Amino acid sequence: MGKMLRIIKKDTVLVISWVLAVVSAFFVTPDKTYAEYIDWRSLGILWSLMLITQGYMKNGVFEKIGHSLLLRTRKVWQLVLALITMCFFGGMVITNDVALITFVPFAIIMLKNCEREDIMIPVVVLQTIAANLGSMMTPIGNPQNLYLYELSGMSIGQFILWMLPFTMIAAALLLVSLLFIRDKGAVISVPADKKVRKDTRKRINIIIFTLLFVVALL
């Protein structure tokens, strides 16, 4: 019983999903058409994108991009803007969940280095909002978009144009939110990244994952 409770606590959503799936089987009797209910193509694309983004993460791509942006910041509001922007635009390409997994820990480290832990909670909240709002613009931003994109049969250009006005409004509201950051005009100093060094193997890996990313988009 104790082991079962630990499993439920660890994967609550997964357990609830399985229970609901079993219950639904009593209302829709299992038959050979069950396999047709699953959108294998959308799942395959999502799985591919998750593997590719994980490859980017392992090779430190997002951290390098983020740190290069942060080195150009001089004030608190610029730092917060950079951290939010990375989640906003990252969500469009690497999905909202991956953007948060990548950039939230990165933001926590940067704020600690700058001795601005006092704004950590507002920044993380804004990052979460930004990742979810930015991800709505593209078909690959989140699983829901990918499913709707596949179901509708529209082109990627049409999908983006439809979502562009909402994304622009979201971006404007995120900019307004910067006005409520405490001591936003204070000067900060972002420490340089001492771990940066050239690695030929990582460079080759990044090229390979980039080519795979293009294939996945195609």
C-alpha positions as CSV (number, residue, x, y, z in Angstrom):
1,M,0.0,0.0,0.0
2,G,2.8,2.4,0.9
3,K,4.5,1.7,-2.5
4,M,1.2,2.4,-4.3
5,L,0.8,5.7,-2.5
6,R,4.3,6.8,-3.4
7,I,3.6,6.0,-7.1
8,I,0.3,8.0,-6.9
9,K,2.2,11.0,-5.3
10,K,5.0,10.9,-7.8
11,D,2.9,10.5,-11.0
12,T,-0.6,11.8,-9.9
13,V,-1.6,13.0,-13.4
14,L,-0.5,9.7,-15.0
15,V,-2.4,7.6,-12.5
16,I,-5.6,9.7,-12.9
17,S,-5.3,9.4,-16.6
18,W,-5.0,5.6,-16.5
19,V,-8.0,5.4,-14.1
20,L,-10.2,7.6,-16.4
21,A,-9.1,5.5,-19.4
22,V,-10.1,2.3,-17.7
23,V,-13.5,3.8,-16.7
24,S,-14.1,5.1,-20.2
25,A,-13.6,1.6,-21.6
26,F,-16.9,0.6,-19.9
27,F,-18.7,3.2,-21.9
28,V,-16.9,2.8,-25.2
29,T,-16.2,-1.0,-25.5
30,P,-12.6,-1.7,-26.7
31,D,-12.4,-3.0,-30.3
32,K,-10.0,-3.0,-33.2
33,T,-10.8,0.7,-34.0
34,Y,-9.1,1.7,-30.7
35,A,-5.7,2.1,-32.5
36,E,-7.3,4.6,-34.9
37,Y,-8.2,7.0,-32.0
38,I,-4.5,7.8,-31.5
39,D,-2.9,10.6,-33.6
40,W,0.3,8.7,-34.2
41,R,1.7,11.4,-36.6
42,S,1.3,14.2,-34.1
43,L,2.8,12.1,-31.3
44,G,5.7,11.2,-33.5
45,I,6.4,14.8,-34.4
46,L,6.2,15.8,-30.7
47,W,8.4,12.9,-29.7
48,S,11.0,14.0,-32.3
49,L,11.0,17.6,-31.1
50,M,11.4,16.6,-27.5
51,L,14.4,14.4,-28.4
52,I,16.0,17.3,-30.4
53,T,15.5,19.9,-27.7
54,Q,16.9,17.5,-25.1
55,G,20.0,17.2,-27.4
56,Y,20.3,21.0,-27.5
57,M,20.0,21.1,-23.7
58,K,22.7,18.5,-23.2
59,N,25.0,20.5,-25.4
60,G,24.4,23.7,-23.5
61,V,22.9,25.6,-26.5
62,F,20.2,27.5,-24.6
63,E,22.4,28.4,-21.7
64,K,25.0,29.9,-24.1
65,I,22.3,31.9,-25.9
66,G,20.8,33.1,-22.6
67,H,24.1,34.1,-21.1
68,S,25.1,36.0,-24.2
69,L,21.9,38.0,-24.0
70,L,22.3,38.7,-20.2
71,L,25.8,40.0,-20.7
72,R,24.2,42.9,-22.5
73,T,22.0,43.9,-19.6
74,R,22.9,46.7,-17.2
75,K,19.7,47.3,-15.3
76,V,17.2,45.1,-13.5
77,W,14.4,45.7,-15.9
78,Q,16.7,44.7,-18.8
79,L,17.6,41.5,-17.0
80,V,14.0,40.6,-16.3
81,L,13.1,41.4,-19.9
82,A,15.8,39.1,-21.2
83,L,14.7,36.3,-18.9
84,I,11.0,36.7,-19.9
85,T,11.8,37.0,-23.6
86,M,13.8,33.8,-23.6
87,C,10.8,31.9,-22.3
88,F,8.4,33.8,-24.6
89,F,10.2,33.1,-27.9
90,G,11.6,29.8,-26.7
91,G,8.1,28.5,-26.1
92,M,7.4,29.1,-29.8
93,V,10.2,26.8,-31.0
94,I,11.1,24.3,-28.2
95,T,7.6,24.1,-26.6
96,N,6.4,25.9,-23.4
97,D,7.4,23.1,-21.0
98,V,10.9,22.7,-22.3
99,A,11.4,26.5,-22.3
100,L,10.5,26.6,-18.6
101,I,12.6,23.6,-17.7
102,T,15.6,25.2,-19.4
103,F,15.3,28.9,-18.5
104,V,13.7,29.0,-15.0
105,P,16.7,27.3,-13.3
106,F,18.9,29.6,-15.4
107,A,17.0,32.6,-14.2
108,I,17.3,31.6,-10.6
109,I,21.1,31.2,-10.9
110,M,21.4,34.6,-12.6
111,L,19.2,36.4,-10.0
112,K,21.3,34.8,-7.2
113,N,24.5,35.9,-8.8
114,C,23.2,39.5,-9.2
115,E,21.9,39.4,-5.5
116,R,18.3,40.0,-6.6
117,E,16.6,37.1,-5.0
118,D,13.9,39.5,-3.8
119,I,12.3,39.5,-7.3
120,M,12.8,35.8,-8.0
121,I,9.1,34.8,-7.5
122,P,7.7,37.6,-9.7
123,V,10.2,36.7,-12.4
124,V,9.5,33.0,-12.4
125,V,5.7,33.7,-12.5
126,L,6.2,36.0,-15.5
127,Q,8.4,33.4,-17.2
128,T,5.7,30.8,-16.8
129,I,3.1,33.2,-18.3
130,A,5.5,34.2,-21.1
131,A,6.3,30.6,-22.1
132,N,2.6,29.7,-22.3
133,L,1.6,32.8,-24.2
134,G,4.5,32.6,-26.6
135,S,3.9,29.0,-27.4
136,M,0.4,29.7,-28.7
137,M,1.8,31.3,-31.9
138,T,3.3,28.2,-33.6
139,P,2.0,24.7,-34.2
140,I,5.0,23.2,-32.3
141,G,4.6,25.5,-29.4
142,N,2.6,23.0,-27.4
143,P,0.9,19.6,-27.9
144,Q,-2.5,21.2,-28.2
145,N,-1.5,23.4,-31.1
146,L,0.2,20.5,-32.9
147,Y,-3.0,18.5,-32.6
148,L,-5.3,21.3,-33.8
149,Y,-2.9,22.2,-36.6
150,E,-2.9,18.6,-37.8
151,L,-6.7,18.3,-37.4
152,S,-7.5,21.6,-39.3
153,G,-5.2,20.9,-42.3
154,M,-4.3,24.6,-42.5
155,S,-0.8,25.8,-43.6
156,I,1.8,26.8,-41.0
157,G,1.7,30.4,-42.4
158,Q,-2.0,30.6,-41.9
159,F,-1.8,29.2,-38.4
160,I,0.8,31.8,-37.4
161,L,-1.1,34.7,-39.0
162,W,-4.3,33.7,-37.0
163,M,-2.4,33.6,-33.7
164,L,-0.2,36.6,-34.4
165,P,-2.6,39.3,-33.1
166,F,-3.1,37.5,-29.8
167,T,0.6,36.9,-29.4
168,M,1.3,40.6,-30.0
169,I,-1.2,41.6,-27.4
170,A,0.3,39.1,-24.9
171,A,3.8,40.5,-25.6
172,A,2.5,44.1,-24.9
173,L,1.0,43.0,-21.6
174,L,4.2,41.3,-20.6
175,L,6.1,44.6,-21.3
176,V,3.5,46.5,-19.1
177,S,4.2,44.0,-16.3
178,L,7.8,45.1,-16.1
179,L,6.5,48.4,-14.6
180,F,5.6,46.5,-11.4
181,I,9.1,45.1,-10.8
182,R,10.7,46.4,-7.7
183,D,13.7,48.7,-8.2
184,K,13.6,48.1,-11.9
185,G,16.0,50.9,-12.6
186,A,18.8,49.6,-10.3
187,V,22.1,48.9,-11.9
188,I,23.3,45.2,-11.9
189,S,26.4,43.3,-13.0
190,V,26.0,39.9,-14.7
191,P,29.1,37.7,-14.1
192,A,30.9,36.4,-17.1
193,D,30.6,32.7,-17.9
194,K,33.9,31.1,-17.1
195,K,32.9,27.7,-18.4
196,V,32.7,28.7,-22.1
197,R,35.2,26.8,-24.2
198,K,35.3,25.5,-27.7
199,D,34.3,21.8,-28.0
200,T,34.5,20.3,-31.5
201,R,32.4,17.3,-30.5
202,K,29.6,19.5,-29.1
203,R,29.7,21.7,-32.2
204,I,29.2,18.6,-34.4
205,N,26.3,17.4,-32.2
206,I,24.6,20.8,-32.4
207,I,24.9,20.7,-36.2
208,I,23.3,17.2,-36.3
209,F,20.5,18.2,-34.0
210,T,19.9,21.4,-36.1
211,L,19.5,19.3,-39.2
212,L,17.2,17.0,-37.4
213,F,15.2,20.0,-36.2
214,V,14.8,21.2,-39.8
215,V,13.6,17.7,-40.9
216,A,11.1,17.6,-38.0
217,L,9.7,21.0,-39.1
218,L,9.5,19.8,-42.7
